[in-house]
């Protein structure tokens, strides 16, 4: 690699992802920025995940196999402890990167030394690999984060300064929302920058069930209760709003279905976002029969 290109660690926890992680890995290999090392924790998978990971020949992949399923926070912490380099990026084992994702985020962190985390918009697709919604876009300028704020800071789309990330730990008691908890504690009173570009593709309409939607609200309430010491009114307001969302969703879910609620999380993708995703699908040979 050319000098002046900082090393990025990529974090991928996976559990029973044999059908999806090959495409995830392929999207990483297609990155325009190639100075990365990928740490993958196989969290006790019982399908063909272990065999696939052991077949990877690129030396930039470091695979860690756990004998039993420990949960995502544990797997994330294992990777955080092992990670090396200047920056850390996140990638779930059923999601995809835009080819310019790493390059653009490195440029931001290099150009804005006050920024701790940079994020981007993420587009959600369904089981036919058609984009459904886009969300998480930002204004593209450094913004100070207050813990408990509802900002466009999403860990799955993020790149963070690794030395600072290592000062924080994932909460092993959380079965969900460990990413929000980690981000909030790490970023409190620091600067983030979220761009208006869509550089991450999320399998939301495939992997998120009604039960997961309700569980996310439950853990969000627990999360904000734990943040009361940082701001009583802000976090109590979040608790009340999330509790109301939980109640409304629980009542309507049997009648409306989960897609109704997922669509409300974002807006329709524009023509450029659709075109760029179609190009990526062709590069990955991503068709429904190959990704189930």
C-alpha positions as CSV (number, residue, x, y, z in Angstrom):
1,X,0.0,0.0,0.0
2,X,1.0,3.6,-0.5
3,X,2.4,5.4,2.5
4,X,0.0,7.8,4.2
5,X,-2.9,5.3,3.9
6,X,-3.9,4.4,7.5
7,X,-4.9,0.9,8.5
8,X,-8.6,0.2,9.1
9,X,-9.8,-2.7,11.2
10,X,-13.2,-4.0,10.1
11,X,-15.5,-5.6,12.7
12,X,-17.7,-8.5,11.6
13,X,-19.5,-10.6,14.2
14,X,-21.4,-13.5,12.7
15,X,-23.8,-16.3,13.8
16,X,-25.2,-18.7,11.3
17,X,-24.4,-16.5,8.4
18,X,-23.3,-19.0,5.8
19,X,-25.8,-17.9,3.2
20,X,-25.1,-14.2,3.5
21,X,-21.5,-13.5,4.7
22,X,-19.9,-14.5,1.3
23,X,-21.6,-11.4,-0.3
24,X,-20.7,-9.3,2.7
25,X,-17.1,-10.3,2.3
26,X,-17.2,-9.7,-1.4
27,X,-18.5,-6.2,-0.9
28,X,-15.5,-5.5,1.4
29,X,-13.0,-6.9,-1.2
30,X,-14.5,-4.5,-3.8
31,X,-13.5,-1.4,-1.7
32,X,-11.5,1.3,-3.5
33,X,-9.6,1.6,-0.2
34,X,-7.6,-1.6,0.4
35,X,-5.5,-0.9,3.5
36,X,-7.7,-2.8,5.9
37,X,-7.7,-5.9,8.1
38,X,-10.9,-7.7,8.8
39,X,-11.6,-9.4,12.2
40,X,-14.4,-11.9,12.1
41,X,-15.8,-13.6,15.2
42,X,-17.8,-16.8,14.4
43,X,-20.1,-16.7,17.4
44,X,-20.7,-20.4,17.8
45,X,-22.4,-20.9,14.4
46,X,-24.0,-24.3,13.7
47,X,-24.3,-24.0,9.9
48,X,-21.5,-23.8,7.3
49,X,-20.2,-20.4,8.5
50,X,-17.0,-21.9,10.1
51,X,-16.1,-23.8,7.0
52,X,-16.6,-20.8,4.7
53,X,-14.5,-18.5,7.0
54,X,-11.7,-21.1,7.1
55,X,-11.6,-21.1,3.3
56,X,-10.7,-17.4,3.1
57,X,-7.2,-17.1,1.7
58,X,-6.6,-13.4,1.9
59,X,-4.2,-12.7,4.8
60,X,-6.1,-9.6,5.7
61,X,-8.8,-11.8,7.3
62,X,-8.4,-12.8,10.9
63,X,-11.0,-15.3,12.0
64,X,-11.8,-16.1,15.6
65,X,-14.0,-19.1,16.3
66,X,-16.0,-19.3,19.6
67,X,-17.1,-22.7,20.8
68,X,-20.5,-21.5,21.8
69,X,-22.8,-18.6,21.1
70,X,-21.9,-15.8,23.4
71,X,-24.0,-13.0,21.9
72,X,-23.2,-10.0,19.8
73,X,-21.8,-7.7,22.5
74,X,-19.3,-10.4,23.5
75,X,-18.3,-11.0,19.9
76,X,-17.9,-7.3,19.3
77,X,-15.7,-6.9,22.4
78,X,-13.4,-9.8,21.3
79,X,-12.9,-7.9,18.0
80,X,-12.4,-4.5,19.7
81,X,-9.7,-6.0,21.9
82,X,-7.9,-7.6,18.8
83,X,-8.3,-4.7,16.4
84,X,-5.2,-2.8,15.2
85,X,-4.6,0.3,13.1
86,X,-5.8,3.9,13.2
87,X,-9.5,3.4,12.5
88,X,-12.3,0.9,13.1
89,X,-15.3,0.3,10.8
90,X,-18.3,-2.0,11.3
91,X,-20.0,-4.4,9.0
92,X,-22.8,-6.9,9.9
93,X,-22.6,-10.3,8.3
94,X,-25.8,-9.9,6.2
95,X,-25.1,-6.3,5.0
96,X,-23.1,-4.7,2.3
97,X,-20.7,-1.8,1.7
98,X,-20.8,0.7,-1.1
99,X,-17.5,0.4,-3.0
100,X,-16.4,3.9,-1.9
101,X,-17.4,3.6,1.8
102,X,-14.0,3.2,3.4
103,X,-12.3,5.7,1.2
104,X,-14.7,8.4,1.8
105,X,-14.8,7.9,5.6
106,X,-11.1,7.8,5.9
107,X,-10.9,11.1,4.1
108,X,-13.4,12.7,6.6
109,X,-11.5,11.5,9.7
110,X,-8.2,12.6,8.2
111,X,-9.6,16.1,7.3
112,X,-11.5,16.7,10.5
113,X,-9.2,15.8,13.5
114,X,-11.9,16.9,16.0
115,X,-14.4,14.3,14.7
116,X,-14.4,11.0,16.6
117,X,-17.0,9.1,14.5
118,X,-18.2,9.5,11.0
119,X,-21.4,7.9,9.7
120,X,-23.4,7.8,6.5
121,X,-26.8,7.1,5.2
122,X,-28.0,3.5,4.9
123,X,-30.4,2.0,2.4
124,X,-32.6,-1.0,3.4
125,X,-33.4,-3.8,0.9
126,X,-35.9,-6.6,0.8
127,X,-35.5,-10.3,-0.1
128,X,-35.7,-9.5,-3.8
129,X,-32.7,-7.1,-3.4
130,X,-34.8,-4.0,-4.2
131,X,-34.1,-0.9,-2.2
132,X,-37.1,0.0,0.0
133,X,-36.0,2.9,2.2
134,X,-33.1,5.2,3.0
135,X,-32.4,6.8,6.4
136,X,-29.6,8.1,8.6
137,X,-28.4,10.8,6.3
138,X,-26.7,13.8,8.0
139,X,-25.7,17.4,7.2
140,X,-22.1,16.7,6.5
141,X,-20.7,19.0,9.2
142,X,-19.1,18.3,12.6
143,X,-21.7,18.2,15.4
144,X,-21.3,17.8,19.1
145,X,-23.1,14.8,20.6
146,X,-24.8,14.8,23.9
147,X,-25.6,11.4,25.4
148,X,-29.2,10.6,24.9
149,X,-29.6,12.8,21.9
150,X,-31.5,11.4,18.9
151,X,-29.0,12.0,16.2
152,X,-28.0,10.3,12.9
153,X,-25.2,8.3,14.6
154,X,-25.6,4.6,13.6
155,X,-22.7,2.3,14.6
156,X,-23.2,-0.1,11.7
157,X,-22.4,2.7,9.2
158,X,-19.7,4.2,11.3
159,X,-15.9,4.6,11.2
160,X,-14.3,5.6,14.5
161,X,-10.8,6.4,15.8
162,X,-9.6,3.1,17.1
163,X,-7.5,4.4,20.0
164,X,-10.5,6.2,21.5
165,X,-12.9,3.2,20.8
166,X,-10.6,0.9,22.8
167,X,-11.2,3.1,25.9
168,X,-14.9,2.0,25.8
169,X,-16.4,-1.4,26.4
170,X,-19.5,-3.1,25.0
171,X,-22.1,-3.8,27.6
172,X,-22.2,-7.7,27.7
173,X,-25.6,-7.6,29.5
174,X,-27.5,-6.2,26.5
175,X,-28.9,-8.7,24.0
176,X,-29.9,-5.8,21.7
177,X,-29.0,-2.1,21.4
178,X,-25.4,-2.7,22.5
179,X,-24.4,-0.6,19.6
180,X,-26.4,2.4,20.7
181,X,-25.2,2.0,24.2
182,X,-21.6,1.9,23.1
183,X,-21.9,4.8,20.7
184,X,-23.6,7.0,23.3
185,X,-21.0,6.5,26.0
186,X,-18.1,6.8,23.6
187,X,-19.3,9.9,21.8
188,X,-20.7,11.9,24.7
189,X,-19.6,15.6,24.4
190,X,-17.5,14.7,21.4
191,X,-17.9,15.5,17.7
192,X,-19.4,13.3,15.0
193,X,-20.0,13.9,11.3
194,X,-22.7,12.2,9.3
195,X,-22.7,12.6,5.6
196,X,-25.7,12.8,3.2
197,X,-24.3,10.0,1.1
198,X,-25.7,6.4,1.2
199,X,-22.7,4.1,1.6
200,X,-24.1,1.2,3.5
201,X,-26.8,-1.4,2.6
202,X,-28.9,-2.9,5.4
203,X,-30.8,-6.2,5.2
204,X,-33.5,-4.7,7.3
205,X,-36.5,-5.9,5.3
206,X,-35.1,-9.4,5.4
207,X,-33.7,-9.8,8.9
208,X,-35.9,-7.6,11.1
209,X,-39.1,-9.2,12.5
210,X,-42.0,-7.7,14.4
211,X,-40.6,-9.3,17.5
212,X,-37.2,-7.6,16.9
213,X,-38.9,-4.2,16.5
214,X,-40.7,-4.6,19.8
215,X,-37.5,-5.8,21.5
216,X,-35.6,-2.8,20.1
217,X,-38.0,-0.5,21.8
218,X,-37.7,-2.4,25.1
219,X,-33.9,-2.2,25.1
220,X,-34.1,1.4,24.1
221,X,-36.1,2.2,27.2
222,X,-33.6,0.4,29.4
223,X,-30.8,2.3,27.6
224,X,-32.3,5.7,28.3
225,X,-33.1,4.9,31.9
226,X,-29.4,4.2,32.3
227,X,-28.6,7.6,30.9
228,X,-30.7,9.7,33.4
229,X,-27.5,10.9,35.1
230,X,-26.4,12.6,31.9
231,X,-29.7,14.5,31.4
232,X,-33.0,13.7,33.2
233,X,-35.4,15.6,30.9
234,X,-33.9,14.5,27.6
235,X,-33.8,10.8,28.6
236,X,-37.2,10.8,30.3
237,X,-38.7,12.2,27.1
238,X,-37.0,9.4,25.1
239,X,-38.4,6.8,27.6
240,X,-42.0,8.2,27.2
241,X,-41.8,8.4,23.4
242,X,-40.3,4.9,23.1
243,X,-42.9,3.4,25.5
244,X,-45.7,5.0,23.4
245,X,-44.2,3.6,20.2
246,X,-44.0,0.2,21.8
247,X,-47.6,0.3,22.8
248,X,-48.9,1.5,19.4
249,X,-46.7,-1.0,17.5
250,X,-47.8,-3.9,19.7
251,X,-51.4,-3.1,19.0
252,X,-51.1,-2.5,15.3
253,X,-48.5,-5.1,14.4
254,X,-50.9,-8.1,13.9
255,X,-53.0,-6.0,11.5
256,X,-50.4,-4.0,9.6
257,X,-47.4,-6.3,9.5
258,X,-43.8,-5.5,10.2
259,X,-43.1,-3.9,6.8
260,X,-45.6,-1.1,7.6
261,X,-43.4,-0.1,10.5
262,X,-40.1,-0.6,8.8
263,X,-41.1,1.7,5.9
264,X,-41.9,4.5,8.5
265,X,-38.3,4.5,9.5
266,X,-37.0,6.0,6.3
267,X,-37.8,7.6,3.0
268,X,-37.9,6.3,-0.6
269,X,-34.5,6.0,-2.3
270,X,-33.6,8.4,-5.1
271,X,-32.6,7.4,-8.6
272,X,-28.9,7.6,-7.9
273,X,-29.1,5.4,-4.8
274,X,-31.1,2.8,-6.8
275,X,-28.6,2.9,-9.7
276,X,-25.6,2.5,-7.4
277,X,-27.1,-0.4,-5.6
278,X,-27.9,-2.1,-9.0
279,X,-24.3,-1.7,-10.0
280,X,-23.2,-3.3,-6.7
281,X,-25.6,-6.2,-7.2
282,X,-24.2,-6.9,-10.6
283,X,-20.6,-6.9,-9.2
284,X,-21.7,-9.3,-6.5
285,X,-23.8,-11.5,-8.7
286,X,-26.4,-10.8,-6.1
287,X,-29.7,-12.5,-7.1
288,X,-32.3,-14.0,-4.7
289,X,-31.4,-17.6,-5.5
290,X,-27.9,-16.9,-4.3
291,X,-28.8,-15.1,-1.1
292,X,-31.4,-16.7,1.2
